[in-house]
Amino acid sequence: MNTLIIFDFDGVIVNTERTTFEFYKEILPAYGIQLTEVDFRYKAGRKSVDFFRDVLGEKFDMGLVTTLIEKKRETFLADIPKFLKPLPGIFDLLEESKRSGLKLAIGSQNEKLLIQKAVDVFKIRHYFDFMTSLQDIQKKKPDPEVFLLVSSTMGIPPHESIVIEDSPSGIEAAGRGGFASVGITTSFSRKDLGHATKVIDTLTELTPDILINL
């Protein structure tokens, strides 16, 4: 029986994967770089540096990438409601899960300040018992460090916890850590998320009972 639900942030609580990609797609032509829709597969579930390393190839320049990342960071932090869109069903799922006595946490690789500002802007901070971010971990997904950190801090073992993720690397991280997982098709197809315990298209498909017993 699961007593802890670990939510990824990007693509699960809010949709930042798509808005981040569209932001880069819009500003990169000024630097002589064109992104196509095909390039989106490189972004979801990954850090921006790794994304640019893949899509730019020989054109990769760390100075330019650092500039782009900082520009995106400042832009998003300045207008969170514009760039971060809560996923349909997230507010009801958080409320119902908390009311059912479940412990809730965020296990994310995103920046701490962005997560903290977002949960305040959308008035959902009080639902979470613990939140992790990029600054709390050394290894990225598919390493399970971020989820194991939540589990150990909360004192709830992986076999009594479930992870909600939107990327294959996140699903793999959950599996490697001994967690059951739900994959949501925000950024990837059902086939891409096929190793999850359960795959959904929207959070409205989940209830506390389903999460407890999955």
Beta strands, then each sheet from edge to edge (+ up, - down):
strand 1: 4-7
strand 2: 14-15
strand 3: 85-86
strand 4: 103-107
strand 5: 130-132
strand 6: 161-165
strand 7: 180-184
strand 8: 198-200
sheet 1: 5+ 4+ 1+ 6+ 7+ 8+
sheet 2: 2+ 3-
end
